């Protein structure tokens, strides 16, 4: 079959969305039905939360095909497991209403759910899910199903069933939604797989997981109302240690194990199965999961802010090279640790940079500095220190390197800079050259970074004096 024929046979977006969503909801619905005691609501119903999560994470699935796939799957799953048609219809509409109301509120309040892990977005999202989507779904379900013959929702238990449905949905959302929203992107998974052997963890990194496992085990040994609190301290520890996706997985496992442990205790007393005990239990599970998620997001944001501030303090924001202060700090520390290794220091100065600024403007000068820095970095080793120490002057510190290799790197940089045009706006280009001065040292008795810079600077001055665009080695 030709490639053109294959392209013609590709599914349209709505058909693809129908298949994907229908399969997703079928699997989730059968999981929920498997946890549904005879005549009662399911203890775990992941389908509604999964539907909303997929529509948020993959907006292209949110079309007519996706909604039709969800409706078909909900109906099929309930009918094939023995549900009456009218009851299945109202259950399906209740399930869909949860997603409809949640999406409407997200758009109405302009919640930027793509950045769920910043600011108060996560709290706003769960406020919408808990007090809009889940609430509307529960209200519609009890108001309609109570009128269906032989329904498991009766007028006498209508209030209890409403709260059971509502709180059950809240638990479903807190389990499923963070898991889908925080699931790593394909490129992140590739990066992790390619670098997993390079990254090592201390034994202490796994202590929070061990603590959580012990606390969850205690809920099976000493079951009771207080068992909800057993994992709290360990979950807080984990929230300060791991990323949001890891915490989402941990939360899911903790909630499922704790929920299972406590329900086994209360199910021994049939009179309690539809009582406020389960409502209280589900609210407690929701709050248990919400706390570490919020703490993890706050911790991540704090760490990212710290890294950003540290970067601004140590790097030149224009060229993304080290600034003078950080270069001296790292360079002096490095030279102190590697006294027995030979090293070279190179001073670089872009030729006629002032003339270029006067002729083209400072915005072109900034572009030249940026592209020049990228050219130099691409010709250095990953561990070499490279900094901008002022204006158009840069410095490189290389260690564990011989004289000839350092000179070859300097010559290569000079050649690449001379022969690489700088691309400006409107298709314009400009060519620049660079002068370089080198000092090479072999195990000196005393290392003074400023003194080395002065020596290399004198060599750079000679390179300028001799006509620029050349490398001069300090005598």
N, C-alpha and C positions, 0 to 999 in steps of 0.2 A: 504494500500500500504506500502511495506517495505521501510526502510530508504535507502537501497541500490538502490531501484528503483527510489526514489526521486533524489538521487545524479546523477543517470544516465540521468535524464531528465533535469538537470540544463543546462541553456543556456551557450554556449561557449562565450568567451570574445567578439568576433566580433558581435555575434547576440545581446548580451546585450548592446554593444556600439551602434549598429544600432537603437535599440528601444529607448534608453535614448536620444540620440542626435536627432533622428527624432521627438520625442515628444517635446523636448526643442525648436527645430527650428520651428516646426509647431505653437506652442503657440506664440513664439516671432514674427513669420512672420504675423500671423493674427493680433497681436497687431499693427505691423507696417502698414499693409494694412488698418486697421481701421483709421489710421491717414493720409492716402494718399488721398488728394483731387483728384477729377476726372481730369485725364490728367497731373498730376504733381507727383513729388517725394514725398515720405512719409516725414512728419515732424519728426517722431521718428521711427527709424528702429533698434531695439535692437538685432536682430538675429545674425548679423555678430560679434558684440562684445561679445555676449553670447557664440557663438561657440568657439571663440579664448579663452575666459576666462575659459571655461570648459576643453578645451584641455590642458591649462596650469595648472589648478588646479587639474585635474584628468587625468594624462598622459595615463592611461590605456584605456581611451576612444579614444585616437588618433591612431586609426587603420583603416583598410579598412572598417570595419563595420560602424565606426563612420562617416567617410567621405561619404559613400554611404547613410547613414541615413540623413545627412545634405543635400546632393544633392536631394534625393527623397522628403524631406520635403519642400525645397525651390520650387521645380517644382510643387508639388501638391498644395501648398498654392496659388501660382500665377495662375495656370491653373483653379483651382476650383472657383476662384473669377473672372474669365472671361478674363484672360490674353491670348494673342495669343501664340502659342507654341514657335515660334522663339524668340519672345521677352522674354518669360519666361526663355528660355534656356540661353540667353545672360545675363539676370539679375542674374540667378543662378550662372553662371560662374564668374560674377563680384563679387558677394557676397563671393564666395569661395576663389577668388583670394586675397581678403583682409586678410583672415586668413593664406593662403599659404605663401604670401610674409612676413607677420609679423613673422610667425614661422621660416622661413628661416633666416631672419635678426637676430632674437634672438639667433639662433644657430651659425650663422656666426660670430657675434660679441661676442659670449660667455656670454650673459647676464644671470646672475643667478637670474631669475625671482622669485624663491622661497623666496628670501630675498629682495622682492620689497620694503620693508620698511626700508632699510639700505642704507646709502651713497647716490649716485646719480642714483641708479638702477631705481627708479620710473621715474625720468626724462628721462633716456635712453629709458625706455619702451615706454613712451608716444611720444618720438621723433620718435621711430620706427613705432608706430601705425599711427601717424599723417602724417609723411613724407615718409612712405614706403607703409604700408598696405592700408591705406585709399587713398593715392595718386594713387597707382597702380589700385585699384578697380575703382576709378572714371574715370581714363584715359581709361581703357578697356571698361567701360560701355558706355561712350559717343562715342568712336571710333567705336563700334559695333552697338549700338542701333540706331545711326543716319542713318544707312543703312537699317534698318528694316522698311517695309511699315507701315504707320499709327502709327509710334512710337511717344511717347510723347517728345522725344528728336529730335529736328530739327537742320538743319545746321545753321539756323539763330541764334538760342539760344544755340548753342553748348558750347560756352565758359561759359555762365551763368550757364547752367546745370552742367558743370564740377565742377565749384566752389560750387554750391549748394550741389552736391553729396559729394564732399570732406569734406566740412565744416560740413555737416550733419552727416557724419560718425565720425568725430572728436568728436562731441557732444555725439553721441551714445556710443563711447568708454569711454569717461570721466564719463558717467553715470553708465555704466554697469560693466566695468572691475574692478575698485576698490571694488565694492560691492561683486563680486564673489571671488576675490583674498583675501580679508580681512574677508570673512565670517568665523565665529568661527568654530573651529574643534569640533567634537562630544564631546570629553572629556572636552573642554572648556565650551560647553553648559551645560553639566552635572554639572560641577563645579559651574557655575553661578546659575543654578536652585537649587542646594543643599545649596547654601550660600546666596541666594537672601534675605532671612529674616534676616540674620545677618548683612547685609550691609545697612547702612542708609546714606541718602544724605541730606546735608544742602539745604535750600530753594534757596540759591545763586547759587547752582549747575545748576539750571534750568533757570537762568537768560539769558544765551546766546540763548537758544531755544525760550524764550519769545521775545527777541529782534529780532531774525530772523523772527518769525511769524509776528511781527509788520511791519518789513521792506518789507516782501513779500506782505503783505496786501496793503502797500502803492503803489506797482506797479500796482494794480488794480484801485486805486483811482487816482493817478497822473501818468498815463501811458505816455511814451515817451522815447526818446533815453537815457535820464539820468536814467531811471528806472533800467537799468542793474547794476548800482553802489549802489543802495539802500541797498542790503543785505551785501555788502562787509565787512564793519566794524564788523557787527554781526557774519559773517562767520569766520573772523580772531579771534574774541573772542572765538567762539566755537572750532576752531582748537587748541587753547591753553588750552582748558578745557577737551575735549573728546578724545576718542580713534579713530583710523583710520576707523574702521567699522562704528561707529556712525557718523563720518563726511561723510562717503560715502553715508549713508542713507539721511543725511541732504542735502548734495549736490544734490542728485537725486531729492528730493522733491522741493528744491529751484529752480533748473533748470526747472523742469516740470511746476511749477506754474508760474515762470517768463516767460518762453517760451510761455505758453498758454496765459498769459495776454497780452504780446506784439504782438503776432501773431493775436489775435483778433482785435487789433487796426489796424494793417497793412492790414489784409484781407478785411477790409471794402473798401479798394482801390484796385480793381482787377489789376490795372496796376503795382502795386508794388509787386505782388506775386512772380514774377520771377526776381526781380531786385536785385541789390547789397545790398539792405536793409537787406534781409534775410541772405546774406553771412556775412555781418557785424554783424548782430545779433547773428549768430551761433558762429562766432569767439569770440565775446564778452562773450557768455555763456561758451565756452570752457575755456577761461582765468579766468572767474569768479570761475569756479569749480577747476581749477588747483591750484590756489594760496592757498586756505585753505588746500588742500591735501598735498602739499609740506610743508607748515608750520606745519601741524599736525605731519608729519613724522619727521621733524627736532626737534619739541618739544618732541616727544616720545623718539627719540634717545638721546636727551639731558638728559631727566629724567632717562632713563635706565643707561646712563653713570654715572650720579650723584649717583644713587643707587649702582652701581658697585664700584665706588670710595669710597663711604661711607662704604660699606661692607668690602672692603680691609683695611680701616682705623680702623674698629672696631672689626674685627673677625680674628681669626687665620685661615689662608688659608688651613693648613694641616688638622686640626681636625674640622673645621667649628664651633668652640666654640668661645665665647667672648675672646678678648685678655685682658691683664692686665689693660691697660688704660681704655677701655670701661667698664670693670667689676667694677672698682673703681668708675667711673663716674655714672653708673647706680645704683650700690650698695649703695653709700652714699646718692644719691637722694632718693632711695627707703626707706632706714632706717630713713631718716629725715621725710618722709611722714607717716611712719607706726610705730611711737615711741611706741604706746600703744599696739602693737601686738607682741606676742612672735615670735622669729626667731631663726634659727639654721644656723651655718656656718660649713661646712665640708671641711677639707683638704684631698686630695687624692694623693697618690704617688705609682706608679707602682713599685713593688718589683723587685730588681735585674735587673733594666732596662739597666744599663751600661754593665753588663755581657751579656745580650741578644744582645746588639749592637755589642759587641766585637766578639761574637760567630757567629752571623748570618749576620751582616752587617747593616749599617744604613738604607738601603732601607727596611729591615724587621722591623727595629725599627719604621719607619714611618708608615708601615702597622699596626703594633701593636697599635700605638697611635690613628690611625684613627678608628680601630674597637673597641678599648677600649672606645673612646669618644661616639661612636654610642650606645654601650651597656649601658653606664651611662645615656645618654639622654633618652633612651627608658624606664628608671625606674624613671624618674623625672616628676614632674607636668609641664604643658605647660608654666607656668609663673615663674618657678624657674630660677635663674641665674646660669649659668655654664660656667666656663672660664678655659683656660689654662694659667697659670701664669709663666711658665718657664719649659723647658725640659719635664720631665715626671710628673710634678706637676700640679694638677688641684684643683679648688675650687668650692664649691656649696654654694649658699645663698638661704635659704628658709624662708619665713615668713608666719605668721598666721598658725603656726604648733606647736604642743605640743612636749614635750620631747620624749615620747614613739614613736610617729609617725616618728619623725626625725631619731631616733635610728633604727627603723624598716627599713626605706628606706636605711640607710647606710649599714645595715646587708644584705639587699636584693642585693644591688650593689656588695658588697663583694662576696656574694654567686654566683651571675650571672657571674661575671668576672672570678672566680675560675673555674667554670664549663662550660664556653663557650670557645671552642678552637678557636685560631686565625688561619684563613686559609691563607696559603702562596702559592707561585707558585709551580707548579709541584705536587699538591696534598698534600704538606706538611702542618703540623699543629704544633702549639706551644701553650702551656698553660701558663698563667700568673696569678699572684695574685696581690692584691692591699691592702695597709694599709690605714686606715682612722682615722682621729682625728676630734672630734666634740666639738664645744662649743655651748651651748644653753643659750639664754638670754630671760628674761621676763621683758619687759618695763624698760630698763636701763635708768638712768638719763642722761647719756652722751654716745653717740654712736661714736666710732672711728673704722672704718672698718679695718685699719691696725692693731690696737690693738686686734681686734677679730681674725684676721688671725694669729697673733703671738700666741694667746692662743691655737687656733686649731692646729697650727703647733707644739706646745709643746706636745699636745696630740698625734699627728701623730708621733713625735719622740719616745714617749713611746711605741706606737704600733710597731714601727720598733725594738726597744730595746727588747720588749717582744717576738719577734720571727716572726713579720710580719704577713700578711694575717689576720688581725683582726681590730676591731673597738674599739677605746678608747675614752671615754668621758672625756673632760677636767674637772678637779675638780673646 
